[in-house]
Amino acid sequence: MPAGAGGGIPTVLYRKPGLTVTVNEFVVGGRRYPMRALNRPRTARSAPDPLAARIVLISAVAWTSVAVGLGFRGLDRMGLASYLALAAGAGVPVVLAGLLRRLRPPDHELWADVQGQPTLLFRTDEEHQFGQVTRALIRAREAAESGAVGKPLADSAVWQPPAR
């Protein structure tokens, strides 16, 4: 079993509450996946938030209803203000879609095949954390494949300039 620089303790590449990536295993939510059991790791984005999609759909239907209603009234009897309001209202679903996508973005997902079955290993809406976990998994797989396990490239030692 590969050991870290601490002599027997696996090298930890990432650790936060509920999630640990070592050179030997990926541990998330109490589930342990040996690094050698993770095949074809890949990333994906989850489906858009269903609540956001419903809000945009309802908004589009509402503005379409308003436009149809005004159309039955007679477009020739509408004033300039009505045309401007109708044109502005047509953009509401588009603005809502952009705003909700920004406020509630799809989650980042990390998948791998475990014993031949696609398995969701990790999901988060934080892009920075997702990048850290993904890089840790890549480094762990490289270490497991090569058998070369040592100190991680980045350690916690802070560089100090030499004293004069």
Secondary structure in CASP SS format (residue, H / E / C, confidence):
PFRMAT SS
TARGET T0000
AUTHOR 0000-0000-0000
METHOD secondary structure of the structure
MODEL  1
M C 1.00
P C 1.00
A C 1.00
G C 1.00
A C 1.00
G C 1.00
G C 1.00
G C 1.00
I C 1.00
P C 1.00
T C 1.00
V E 1.00
L E 1.00
Y E 1.00
R E 1.00
K E 1.00
P C 1.00
G C 1.00
L E 1.00
T E 1.00
V E 1.00
T E 1.00
V C 1.00
N C 1.00
E E 1.00
F E 1.00
V E 1.00
V E 1.00
G C 1.00
G C 1.00
R E 1.00
R E 1.00
Y E 1.00
P E 1.00
M H 1.00
R H 1.00
A H 1.00
L E 1.00
N E 1.00
R E 1.00
P E 1.00
R E 1.00
T E 1.00
A E 1.00
R E 1.00
S C 1.00
A C 1.00
P C 1.00
D C 1.00
P H 1.00
L H 1.00
A H 1.00
A H 1.00
R H 1.00
I H 1.00
V H 1.00
L H 1.00
I H 1.00
S H 1.00
A H 1.00
V H 1.00
A H 1.00
W H 1.00
T H 1.00
S H 1.00
V H 1.00
A H 1.00
V H 1.00
G H 1.00
L H 1.00
G H 1.00
F H 1.00
R H 1.00
G C 1.00
L H 1.00
D H 1.00
R H 1.00
M C 1.00
G C 1.00
L H 1.00
A H 1.00
S H 1.00
Y H 1.00
L H 1.00
A H 1.00
L H 1.00
A H 1.00
A H 1.00
G H 1.00
A H 1.00
G C 1.00
V H 1.00
P H 1.00
V H 1.00
V H 1.00
L H 1.00
A H 1.00
G H 1.00
L H 1.00
L H 1.00
R H 1.00
R H 1.00
L H 1.00
R C 1.00
P C 1.00
P C 1.00
D C 1.00
H E 1.00
E E 1.00
L E 1.00
W E 1.00
A E 1.00
D E 1.00
V E 1.00
Q C 1.00
G C 1.00
Q E 1.00
P E 1.00
T E 1.00
L E 1.00
L E 1.00
F E 1.00
R E 1.00
T E 1.00
D C 1.00
E C 1.00
E H 1.00
H H 1.00
Q H 1.00
F H 1.00
G H 1.00
Q H 1.00
V H 1.00
T H 1.00
R H 1.00
A H 1.00
L H 1.00
I H 1.00
R H 1.00
A H 1.00
R H 1.00
E H 1.00
A H 1.00
A H 1.00
E H 1.00
S H 1.00
G C 1.00
A C 1.00
V C 1.00
G C 1.00
K C 1.00
P C 1.00
L C 1.00
A C 1.00
D C 1.00
S C 1.00
A C 1.00
V C 1.00
W C 1.00
Q C 1.00
P C 1.00
P C 1.00
A C 1.00
R C 1.00
END
